[in-house]
């Protein structure tokens, strides 16, 4: 996880007085194929799972279905 992304998450959680846990994502290679995919960084804030990718301007909640702008992270944490 990039330092910039960590700083944004850290600031948003401290601002909202929420504890969090970061689980770094990584590149996964599917054995016996030429396929690979990027596992997102997982951040558990309260009881919710947030998914982040480096150098993206959005994040996801629980799965890759709900996309939210990164600029709204602090507001989203405060509401949920």
C-alpha positions as MATLAB code, in Angstrom:
seq = 'XXXXXXXXXXXXXXXXXXXXXXXXXXXXXXXXXXXXXXXXXXXXXXXXXXXXXXXXXXXXXXXXXXXXXXXXXXXXXXXX';
ca = [
       0.000    0.000    0.000;
       1.379    3.380   -0.924;
       2.325    5.823    1.821;
      -0.101    8.380    0.382;
      -3.042    5.975    0.611;
      -2.058    4.892    4.141;
      -1.921    8.546    5.202;
      -5.422    9.232    3.828;
      -6.872    6.203    5.615;
      -5.040    7.018    8.841;
      -6.204   10.658    8.799;
      -9.835    9.735    8.040;
      -9.958    7.123   10.806;
      -8.284    9.349   13.407;
     -10.551   12.264   12.472;
     -13.592   10.024   13.037;
     -12.059    8.287   16.104;
     -12.285    4.851   14.498;
      -9.804    2.018   14.831;
      -8.718    0.195   11.707;
      -6.693   -2.756   10.479;
      -4.859   -2.871    7.140;
      -4.310   -6.105    5.229;
      -2.014   -5.430    2.275;
      -3.083   -6.639   -1.136;
      -0.697   -8.157   -3.639;
      -0.351   -9.617   -7.099;
      -1.814  -13.130   -7.338;
      -0.683  -15.500  -10.047;
      -3.003  -18.344  -11.026;
      -0.859  -21.462  -11.137;
      -0.495  -23.367  -14.407;
      -1.818  -20.384  -16.405;
      -0.522  -17.062  -17.631;
      -3.175  -15.206  -15.600;
      -2.546  -12.790  -12.756;
      -4.698  -10.306  -10.888;
      -4.273   -7.633   -8.265;
      -5.679   -8.424   -4.833;
      -6.985   -5.153   -3.318;
      -5.744   -3.747   -0.038;
      -8.325   -4.577    2.629;
      -9.016   -2.200    5.494;
     -11.378   -3.128    8.294;
     -12.872   -0.028    9.880;
     -15.308   -0.827   12.656;
     -17.183   -3.841   11.319;
     -17.024   -2.878    7.617;
     -14.616   -4.078    4.941;
     -13.172   -1.394    2.657;
     -11.194   -2.266   -0.483;
      -8.513    0.010   -1.935;
      -6.189   -0.061   -4.937;
      -3.042    2.067   -5.181;
      -3.280    5.112   -7.428;
      -7.067    4.969   -7.747;
      -9.431    7.825   -6.949;
     -12.107    5.571   -5.432;
     -12.610    2.752   -2.936;
     -15.133   -0.036   -2.480;
     -17.277   -1.309    0.381;
     -17.472   -5.070    0.960;
     -17.104   -6.030   -2.708;
     -16.192   -4.411   -6.008;
     -19.828   -3.518   -6.716;
     -20.106   -0.231   -4.807;
     -17.556    2.380   -5.920;
     -17.134    5.563   -3.838;
     -14.789    8.516   -4.509;
     -11.766    8.533   -2.206;
     -12.484   12.187   -1.426;
     -15.611   11.010    0.448;
     -13.808    8.475    2.681;
     -13.932   10.546    5.869;
     -17.612   11.414    5.379;
     -18.481    7.780    4.640;
     -16.692    6.559    7.773;
     -18.514    9.161    9.878;
     -21.931    8.032    8.590;
     -21.361    4.302    9.002;
];
